[in-house]
Amino acid sequence: MTKGLSSVPLTDLKPALSIKDRVNIEQQLLLPDYCPDICRVIFVDCRTAVTGVSCSQNEVSVSGLSFLNLCYEAEGCFIKKTEYSVPFRKVYQLKESLAEPICRFKACSCSVSFKLISRRRLDVRGSFCLEGNVFDIKELNVLEKSDTLDIILKQEKLSYLSPYDSINEILSLTEELLPPQNKPFAEEILQAEIKPVCESCRYSDKSLKLKGSILLHTLYTPKDMPDTIESFDTILPLEKEWENINLDEGFLIDATLTPLTISLSKSEDVIKEDGKLLFEGEISCLLSIFAPFEKNIAADGFSPSFQYEKKTESPRVLKSILPFSSKEKAEGEIPASGDIREIQSCFAAVKNISIIDEEAKKCFCDVEFMMLYKNADGKYGSFSHILRCSSLLQQAEKSDFVKADAIIEAPFASLSNGKLKLCCDVNLNGLIFKGENKCMLTDVELDEEKKIQKTSDFSMVIFYADENDDLWSIGKKYKVDPVKLKEENALEEDTFKERTPLIIPL
């Protein structure tokens, strides 16, 4: 870099790699020796969690676990459950070597089917969607100012986000709860699902406060009724405060909550004599903090005295952040199986959120309805169905990055005339990150052996500027500092509203 020039580091916001992959699950489940034989499978469900991401300069490795939960009816109408974990690992090649990559991945949209091979063996096949981005935090040294008259820079004000700090903490939760008054006490927990939701994350008085909730769905056998299955839903409060945090106004805080499946409440619940359930769980809380900056960055430059070469980059920088929210409804009717006589319970959860680029961006939310029913023989079964709702993001364009979350309210299922009617409210909330590619000047190299020769013997030139001209373009044409042009002609603006004569000192 030429002596007399100073630079500022600028982070490129473009992902180096975006992945949306469908990963298959194929596994034969063998009952442990202590479990009785299978008479009838009630359900098999699957949840997948990303447990580790490692990234080298040329490839990304994503590993995790798929948790398969088997609930079945044994001889004597006893309901039994068992859980299996299936590891997975996927490796993706990077098109170019990255200096300091940052990776963010999640697993969603799990689907599973099964086939009973014998009374102790089950063939399970399924798949899940693995989504993620790899960012390179390589910083460009963009020219900020010049301390020498040999180089004149044109500056533009630029807004951008820079990674400031992050907080990664495991939140341990313990809560005592009772089934609703209209539900019997629990004898054995068959299944428990949790979904943490971040409602707000605010900073004030050196304190960072996170508020949210945990949606807990529990499936269990009631006390003294081993051949019956009941369920209930509970919302648990989630609050966390970090003190002595020093942030300025305008910092962006991105909160991500992930349940840690190694200590899910369905395997850690303890039944107490008074009918209470002890919920214990762990949630990973990742807070990414970004600092907003405005800088006067050089977009062009020239030398009035020497010949020169310019180097430029076009990073993707932040233009603005727009919040959005909408309330949609996921509803539909499907033919009911002839085996269904009565719907016992209905639970809905977000299966997947995706952003589709069409003429304008749309946010799609897939909602999975999970239902427990009773058949004509009085036995229980379960099945699930996925409905989709969407919201048009009128402020978003194809090149924008969108982060969205959803909260499900009032899930409902009814059986009428051989059809199942499903309905729930979906509250979509998120942020639209609007970016733009800016051509920035990263270096100017002078060739001090090639001095610019004067082509005129005159000491000045009269130039008539019109509406399409500005002081920068005129100064660059005649190799004159635009500041000197402004002072010499006593101008207040850098542009012209009408034809104006200018004195160009040479």
N, C-alpha and C positions, 0 to 999 in steps of 0.2 A: 504494500500500500504506500502511496506517495507521502512523503513527509509533509506534515501540516494538515492532514486529514484525520478526523476522528470518526469513530463508527459506534453503532449501538446494536446489540444482539436482538434479532427478531426471530420468533419461532414460527415455522410454517405449520398451519393447521390442517393441511391435507393428509388424510390417511394414506400410508404407503401400501396398505393391503386391507381390503374388506372381504370378509368371508361369510357366506351363508351356505352351510353344508348340511345334508341329510345323512345322519349316521345310523346304520342299521344295528339292531340287537338280535342276536340269535343265541339262545341258551336253553339247555335242558335242565330243569329243576328236579332234583332228587330229594325226597323227604328225608329229614334227619331220622336216625334210628328211634328217637324217643317220641316221634309223632305218629299218631294212628293213621290208618289207610284213608284214602280219599273216597268218599261216596259221591259227592257232587261239588264242583267248583262254584263258589259264589262269585268271586271276582279275582282278577289279577290286575293290579295297577302298577304304574312305573313313574318314578321321579328321578330326574338326572341332575347332577350338580357338577360344575367344573371345580376341581380341587387344586389344580396347578397349571400354570402357564410358564413355559421357559422359552426364551427367545435369544438366539445367537444372531450373528450378523447376516446369516443367509437363510435361516429357517425358523419357524415357530412350531413349538410342540405343545399341544393342549391335551391334558389328561383329566380324568374324572371318574365318577362312579354312577352307575345306573342302579337304583334300588328297586327291586321287584318284590312286591308284597302279595302274597298268596293267602286268600281267605277261603276256607272250604268247610264243607259239612262232613263230619266223620260219622261212624256208626253210632247209633243212639241219638242222632240229631244234635250232636255237640258241634259247636262252631270252633274251629281252630284257625290259627294264623301262624305264618312263618315268613321270614324276610331273607332275601338273598341280595348280595351286592355283586355287580358285574363291572369290572374296570374297563375303561376304554382309553385309547391314545390315538390322536391324529396329528400328523406332521404336515405342515404347509411350507412350500418353498417361497422365498421372497425373490422378487424380480431383480432387486438391487441390494447391495450390502448397506445395512443401516448402522449408524454410529451408536445411538442410545435409544433403542426401540421401547415403546410403552404399549402393552397389550391389554385389551379388555374383552372378555368373552363371557357368554352366557348360554345355557342350554334351555330349550323350551319346546313346546308342541310335542310332548311325548305321546305316542300311541302304541298299543300292544294288543296282540291276539294270542290265544293259546289253544293247544290241542292235548287232550288227556290221552297219554300213551298207555299207561297202566295205573293201578291204584296207588303207585308211589312215584310215578314219573310224569312230568309235564313238559311239553315242548312249547317254548315261548318265543314269539317273534315280534319285533316291533321296531320303532325308529324314533329319533328325536332330531330337532333342528339345532345346530350349533352355529351361533352367530357371534361375530366379533370384528374388531378393528385393530390394526397395528399402526401406531403413530411413530414417526421418527422425530425426536425432539432436537434434531440437528439445527443449530442456530446460524442464521445468516448474519454476517457482519455488514450491516447496511450503513452507508455513509450518512452522518448526521449533520456535520458542519465542516467548514474549511477555515483554517487559521492562516492561510496564505493567499495573496492576490493572484498567484499563478493559476489558481483553479476557482471557478465561480460555480456555485451549486444552486439549482432550483429546488426549493423545498415544498413538500406537501404535508398537511397534517394527516396523521395516520392513527386510527384507533385499533388496538389489538389486545388480546388476552395473553398473559404470560403465566405459566405454572408457578404458583407462589409457594404452596405447601400442601400437605395432605395428612389426614388423620385416619389411621386404620386400627380399629379396635373391635374386640369381641365383647358383645353385650350379653351378659348372663341374666336370665330371667327366671324368677320363681313366683308362682301364683297359685293360690288355692281357689278352686271353683267348684260349684255344684251344678248338676244338670238342672234345667228349668223345673218348676214345680209340677208341671204336667208330665214330666218324664221320670221313670223309675231310677233308683240308684244303680250304679254300674258294678258289674261283677268282673268283667274282663274287657280291656280296651282292644278292639280289633284294628282300628285305624285312626290316626290323627294327622291332619294336614294343617300346616300353617303357611300364611302369606303375610309377610311384613310390608307395611305401606308407610312411606314417609309423607306426612302431611305438610310440614313446614320445617325449615332450618334457618333460624334468624340469629343475627349478631347484634348485640347492644351491650354497652358498658363492659367491654372486655370479656363478655360471656357469649358463648356459642350454644344455642339451645335447639335441640332436635325434638320434634313432637311427631308421633305417629301412632299406629295401631297394629295389632296382630289379629288377623282373621283366623280363628281356630275352628276346624270342623272335626268332630269326634264321632266315631262309629263304635258301638259297644254292645255287649250282651248284658241285659239287666240281671240284677240279683234274683236268684231263685227261678230264673227263666232262661236256661241255657240254650233253648231252641228258638229264641227270639232275638232280633237285632233292632236296636234303637240308635238314633243319632241326634245330635244337637250342635248348634253353632254358637260361638262366643266371640266377642270382640274384647281384646285385652289392651289396655293403654300402654304406650311405649314412650318414655321420656328419658332424655339424657342431656346433661349440661357439661360443657367444658369451660373452665375458668382460666383467667390470665391469658387470653388469646388477644393479640394485638393486630387488628385489621383496620384499614381505612374504609371510608364509604365507597360503595360501588363494587366491592369484591363479589365475585360469583362463587357460590358454594353448591357443588353437585353432590347429592347424597345418594348412595346406593346401599340398600339393605338386602342381605342374602341369608336365608336360613341355612345353618350348618347341619347337614343331614346326619352327621355322626352322632348327634345327640337330639334327635327328633323326639317330641313329646310322646309320640305313640309307643316308643319303646322305653320311655323313662317315667311314665305316669305311675304313681303309687296309690292304690285304693286304700282309703282310710276307713275306719269303722263307722264314722259318722256320715259316710256317703260322699265326702269331699274328694276331689281329685287334686293331686299335686302336679301342676304343670311345671316342667323344667325344660329349658331350652337355651340355645346359644344362637345369636345372630351376628353375622359379620357386618360391621358398619364401616363403610369407606366414604370419607369426605374428601373430595378434591376441591382445592381452593385456588381460584384463578384471580390474578390482579389485573384490573383494567389500566391501560396506559394510553396516553396521547403523546405522540412525538412528531416533531417536524423532521421528516425524513427526506433525503435527497432523491428526487425522481429524475433529474437530468443534471448535466454539468458540461462545462467547456473551459478551455484555457485561452486567454487573449494573447498569450505570448509564444506558446510552444504547441507543436502538434501533439496529439494525445490519442489514447485508446480507452474506451469505456467498457466496463463489465457490468452486466445487469442480471437480476433474478426476478422471478414473478411469483412470490409466495402467496398462499391463500391466507388472507388476514380477515379478522373479524370486522364486520361493518356495524351490526346491531344485534341485540337479543330481544326477541318478542315473546312474551308469555301467551299461552292460549289455553282455553278450557271450554268444554262442551259436554252436554248431557245427552246421551243417545240411549236408544232402547234396542236390546237384542231380543227378538221374538220370532216365533215360528210354530208351525204345526207339523207333526210327523206321524205316520201310521204307527199305531201301537201294536206290539206283539200280542198274539192271542193268548199268551201265557200270563199277561199282566191283568190283575184284577183290582189292585189297590196300590196307589202311590203312598209309601210310608214317609219318605223324606226327600228333599231336593236341595242340592248344594251347587253353587256356581262359582267358578274360578276363572281368572284370566289365563288362557292357554298361550296366547301369543299376541304381540303388538307389532305391526309392520307398517312401514311407510312405503307407499306405492307412487312412483313417478308416472303421471299421465300428462294431460294438459295442465293440470295443477296437482299439487301433492294431496294425497288422501292418507289419513291415519285409519288403519283397519285394526279392529280388536276382535280376536277369536275368543269366545266364551264357551267353556266346557261345562255342560250341565251333567251332574252326577246324581242318579236317582236310585233309591232303594225301594223295591216293590214286593208285594206279596202275590203269589199265584193262586190258582184255584185249589191247590192242595194245602194251602196255608204255609207254604215254604217261601223263603226269601231269595231274592235275586237282585242283581244290580246291573245297570248299563249306563252308558254315557252318550251324549250327543253334543256336537259342536255347532254353534250358531255364530254368525259374523255380523258386526255392525261397523259403520264407518262414519268418519267426520271429515268434511272438506276443509282443508287448511287454506283459507283464502289468501293469507298473507305469505304463504310459503311458495318458493320457486324450486325448480328441479335441483339446483346446485346447493340448496340450503341443507344443513344438518338439523334433524329433528330428534329430540329426546322426549319420550312420552311415557306416562304411567296411567293405570286405570284402577278404579275402585268399583266393585260390584255391589249393588244394593237390591234388596227385595227380590231374590230369586223365587220363582213360582212355577209349579208344574201341576196340571190337572188332566184328568182322563175323562173323555166324553165322546160317546158314539164311535168308539174304536180309534180315536185320535188323541195324541198327547199335545197339549198346548204348553209351550215353554216361553217364559218371559222374565226379563230382569232389566234394571236400569244400569247404565254404564257411564260413570263419570270419568272423562278423559281430561288429563292435565299434562302440560308439557311446555317446552321451550323451543323456539325456532331460532337457530343460529344462522344469521345471514352473513355470508362472506363475500369477498371479492378478491380477484387476482390483481395485484398492484405491481407495476413494473418499477423496481427499486434499483438504485445505483449502488453497487457494492464496491467499486473501485474505479479510480481514474489514474492511468499511468502516463506520465509526461515523457516525451522524448526530448530531453534538454539539448540534444545535439542538433535538433531540427527546429530552429527558431522561425516563427512566422514572419515572412517578409512583407513590408508594407507595399501595397499595390497602387497607392495614390500619393501624390505629392501635396495634396490639400490638407489643411489642418482640421477641416470639419466638412460635414455633408449635411444638406437639408433633406430630410426624409418625410414624406407625407403618409402618416399612419391612418388607417381606416378601422372600421368596427371589427375586422377579423384579426387585427394585430394586437400584440401586447408587448410590454417592455422586455420580457424575457426573449421572445423570438427575435426582436429587433437587435437586442444586445448580442445574441448568439450569432446573428448574421454579420454584424460589423465588428465582432470580437471586443465588445465594450461592456463593462460592468453595468447591469440594469440599474443598480443603485445610483451610479454616476449619471446615467441618462435621466433619472427621475429628478435628481438635484439640479442638473444643468438646465432642465426645461421647467422647473418649478411645478411639477405635476403632483396631484394628490392621489390619483388612482393609477393602477398598473395597466388598465385597459382603456379603450377609447370608444366614446358614444357617437362621434362624428369625425369627419376627416380633419386631421390635426397635423400641422407642420412641426417637425422635431429637429433640433440641432444635435448632430451626432459628432462628438469630439473624436478625432483620430490620432 
